[in-house]
Amino acid sequence: MQNEPVYSFEPASNETQKVQTALKHVQENTEEIPIVIGGREIWTEDIHYQVSVCSYSKHHKILAQ
């Protein structure tokens, strides 16, 4: 078994750019997530929301529905 590589996340590194891109995607999009029971996706009109819980973030930002 081999450990995962350790990244430095220097300001201009490829790793930092990938993280920044992923964070921007989360901030700009709301994911629609179904209920999954027995491997079957179920979509209903009864929608609940998952909001951001980070103290430095906007608590009204809906991350998923």
Secondary structure, 3 states (H helix, E strand, C coil): CCCCCCCCCCCCCHHHHHHHHHHHHHHHCCECCCEEECCEEECCCCCCCEECCCCCCCCCCEEEC
